[in-house]
Amino acid sequence: MHRFIPPFFTLNFFTLCLSSFLFFASFNMIIPELPSYLTSLGGEDYKGLIISLFTLTAGLSRPFSGKLADKIGRIPVMIFGAVVCFVVSLLYPFITSVVGFLFLRFVHGFSTGFTPTGTSAFVADIIPFNKRGEAMGIQSLFGSLGMAAGPALGGYIAAEWDINTLFYSSAFTAILSILILLKLKETLKEKEKLSFDHFKLNRNEIIEKRVITPSIVLFLTVFSFGIVLTVIPDYSEYLGIKNKGLFFAVFTLASLGIRIIAGKASDKYGRVPVMKVATLSMSIAMLTIAIAQSKEMLLFGAVIFGASVGMNSPTISAWTIDLSLDKFRGRALATMYIALEAGIGIGALVSGFVYNNKSENFFLVFSIGAITSFIAIIYLFTLSKKSKVIEKMNVK
């Protein structure tokens, strides 16, 4: 059976994967319950801000996390994000106002602004070039397991106990991910001591131009993710699904197996061909969800959505690393994550505004996601045509 285990699946890699599982489970377990919790505080008109504020901070912090990952190390960056997740989850039960809640959501975004950047850079450091897609597939598989287990477990905890118990469970899970990280060995060879200069950003340190192309594709495809995170809890309730985390569990489970397959396929056939399939699947998924009139139809849409996310995540990550320079790897990955957060955040904000707590707007909201994904498909085919033209010019 050992021949089926990838050669890069070392103790360091497995430890990192386990930490990713716990980290993603921590902040995802509370997401399905947050819309109703905000409503109980009197903030039902601000549901779109639950995700958009979170992603705004994550996006703003990416240039800093990328620079710090390249300067002081991958592990400190990962630990800082997990600590934020732990502290903020502990504070949620003490907040009784809409403003206080939204402020915590803003601060909570620092967690994903830091930890995934350090994690991806760490993986890129220890994985050979021809195995990046596969490795990213396995690493994102563990993150997805956390995303699946988190909402499902969170829905169960909230139903059996209360929302405060859910927040404390989230904090406990975050601290476990920190303890596991402490056993990792740093991969950055030339480390610097943390200084104030590390928080000063030049214009060229914010965005890594080499990875603009995959970042644009990512932005257009994860726009749908922002819509799903914001509107699906209400849509699930509208269709009679009691556990609001069920959709998230189904789509995440659907993405699991295909991640490794997609990663290997992108290593063999290229990143762009796999991304074409992923974006087409996303467009189909959003249309399926838009026309769903039953629980079964919605969950079928979740399966297609999960397949798309499963192909997208490892392929985009590997594509970004391919295009980046080793010394600016953290910055390149931070740029990719800025696009991720921007897409999710704007998608959440737009969907919250369009939905406006009216069930007749469900179709329109999810149709917008189908359109942005279709734009990504057109962009990818444009890239293919440009590549063919360049190849012909080189031959001549």
Secondary structure, DSSP 4 states (H G I P E B T S, - for coil): -GGGS-TT--HHHHHHHHHHHHHHHHHHTTGGGHHHHHHHTT-GGGTHHHHHHHHHHHHHHHHHHHHHHHHT-HHHHHHHHHHHHHHHHHHGGG--SHHHHHHHHHHHHHHHHHHHHHHHHHHHHHS-GGGHHHHHHHHHHHHHHHHHHHHHHHHHHHHHS-HHHHHHHHHHHHHHHHHHHTTPPP--SS-----GGGG---GGGT--GGGHHHHHHHHHHHHHHHHHHHHHHHHHHHTT-S-TTHHHHHHHHHHHHHHHHHHHHHHHH-HHHHHHHHHHHHHHHHHHHHT--SHHHHHHHHHHHHHHHHHHHHHHHHHHHHHS-GGGHHHHHHHHHHHHHHHHHHHHHHHHHHHTT-GGGHHHHHHHHHHHHHHHHHHHHHHHHHHHHHHHHHH-
